[in-house]
Amino acid sequence: MKGRTLTFLVVALALVAGSGLAVAESGDTEEVLRKNSVSIGAGSLDEGAENATQITLEYVRWMDHDFGVGVDLDFADDDKIVREWAIAVPFHLKFANYFDVYAGPGYEFQDESITGDDDSDFFFRLGLGVEFDIGQGGWFVEPMIEADLFRSDEKYFLGVAVGKAF
């Protein structure tokens, strides 16, 4: 419980700090449209009272500065968490050049050795991230929070990703 609370506070602080940074950094620089972005992230996946480390890979194809379609591949390996891996196809909406709100369908593949049967299921993902640019080469860091909503329960992810837009 303490680890989950600490992770939540760190991500919340980064999101709040990012909102101030986004306002402070808005200037007259011309923004280049980067049509693709890839990232890798890690964080805490919470499923009820259990939590595990999750690794996330993401690709987003940006149609313009504000709208994109992505593919997320998540992997969690823990003997208490049911999720083995998941795939999602979220639609991204970026505003104020830094905030990334995304939502879309996904499918979770569950570890049969924990549940005793194959309870893989569809879910709906909601997420929020704040993208911080690192230098001029398209690199970024993005703290994020996600909720995967199932028919009968939900899972939460708090993490940080590092990526490159090109």
C-alpha positions in Angstrom: 0.0 0.0 0.0 2.8 2.4 0.8 4.5 1.8 -2.5 1.3 2.4 -4.4 0.6 5.6 -2.5 4.2 6.8 -3.1 4.0 6.0 -6.8 0.6 7.9 -7.1 2.1 11.0 -5.3 5.2 11.1 -7.6 3.1 10.8 -10.8 0.5 13.4 -9.5 3.4 15.8 -8.6 4.9 15.3 -12.1 1.5 16.0 -13.7 1.0 19.2 -11.6 4.6 20.4 -12.2 4.1 19.6 -15.9 1.1 21.8 -16.2 3.1 24.8 -14.8 6.0 23.9 -17.1 3.7 23.8 -20.1 2.4 27.3 -19.4 5.9 28.7 -18.6 7.5 27.2 -21.8 4.8 28.4 -24.3 6.7 30.7 -26.5 7.2 31.8 -30.1 9.1 28.7 -31.3 7.6 27.0 -34.4 6.6 23.5 -33.7 7.5 20.8 -36.2 4.9 18.1 -36.8 6.4 14.7 -36.0 4.1 12.0 -37.4 5.3 9.1 -35.4 6.3 8.5 -31.8 7.5 5.4 -30.0 8.1 5.0 -26.3 8.9 2.5 -23.6 7.7 2.9 -20.0 7.5 1.2 -16.7 5.4 1.6 -13.6 3.1 0.0 -11.1 0.0 -2.0 -12.2 -2.6 -2.2 -9.4 -5.2 -4.9 -9.4 -7.3 -4.6 -6.3 -4.9 -5.2 -3.3 -2.1 -6.6 -5.5 0.4 -4.7 -7.6 3.2 -5.6 -10.0 5.7 -3.9 -12.3 4.5 -3.4 -15.8 6.5 -2.6 -18.9 4.7 -0.7 -21.7 5.6 -0.2 -25.4 3.7 2.3 -27.4 3.5 3.5 -31.0 1.4 6.5 -32.0 0.7 7.7 -35.5 -0.2 11.4 -35.4 -2.6 12.6 -38.0 -2.0 16.3 -37.0 -0.6 18.1 -34.0 -3.6 17.2 -31.8 -5.0 13.8 -32.9 -3.3 10.4 -33.2 -4.0 6.6 -33.1 -1.8 4.3 -31.1 -1.0 0.7 -30.3 0.0 -0.2 -26.7 1.6 -3.5 -25.7 1.8 -4.1 -21.9 3.6 -6.9 -20.1 3.4 -7.6 -16.3 5.1 -10.6 -14.8 4.2 -11.4 -11.2 2.8 -14.5 -9.6 -0.1 -12.5 -7.9 -1.2 -10.4 -10.9 -3.5 -12.1 -13.4 -2.4 -10.0 -16.4 0.3 -11.6 -18.5 0.1 -9.1 -21.3 -2.4 -6.7 -22.9 -2.8 -4.9 -26.2 -4.8 -1.7 -26.6 -5.6 0.7 -29.5 -6.2 4.1 -28.0 -7.1 7.3 -29.7 -4.9 10.3 -28.5 -6.0 13.9 -28.2 -3.2 16.3 -27.3 -3.9 19.8 -26.0 -1.8 22.7 -24.7 1.1 21.0 -26.6 1.9 18.8 -23.5 -1.3 17.0 -22.2 -2.1 13.7 -23.9 -5.6 12.3 -23.2 -6.3 8.9 -24.7 -9.0 6.3 -24.7 -9.7 3.1 -26.6 -10.4 -0.6 -26.6 -8.0 -3.3 -25.5 -7.7 -7.0 -24.8 -6.0 -8.7 -21.8 -4.3 -12.1 -22.0 -4.4 -13.6 -18.5 -2.0 -16.1 -16.9 -3.9 -19.4 -16.7 -1.6 -20.8 -14.0 -3.0 -18.2 -11.6 -6.7 -18.3 -12.5 -7.0 -22.0 -13.4 -8.7 -21.2 -16.7 -8.5 -18.7 -19.5 -10.3 -15.5 -18.3 -8.8 -13.3 -21.0 -11.1 -10.3 -21.6 -11.8 -7.1 -23.4 -11.4 -3.7 -21.6 -11.6 0.0 -22.2 -8.5 2.1 -21.5 -8.6 5.7 -20.3 -5.3 7.6 -19.8 -3.7 10.9 -19.2 0.0 11.9 -19.7 2.1 15.0 -19.7 4.8 15.1 -22.3 8.1 16.9 -21.5 10.4 17.5 -24.4 14.1 16.8 -23.9 16.2 19.0 -26.2 15.5 19.5 -29.9 15.8 15.9 -31.2 12.2 14.8 -30.6 13.0 12.9 -27.3 10.4 13.2 -24.5 9.6 11.9 -21.0 5.9 11.3 -20.1 4.5 10.5 -16.7 1.1 8.8 -17.1 -1.8 7.4 -15.3 -4.2 4.8 -16.9 -7.4 2.9 -16.0 -8.3 -0.3 -17.7 -12.1 -0.8 -17.2 -13.5 -4.3 -17.5 -17.1 -5.4 -17.1 -16.5 -6.6 -13.5 -13.4 -4.8 -12.3 -10.6 -2.4 -13.2 -6.8 -2.1 -13.2 -4.8 1.1 -12.7 -1.3 1.9 -14.0 1.0 4.7 -12.8 4.3 5.1 -14.7 6.8 7.0 -16.7 7.7 6.5 -20.4 10.7 7.7 -22.4 10.2 8.1 -26.1 11.2 9.6 -29.5 9.0 11.4 -31.9 10.0 11.5 -35.6 
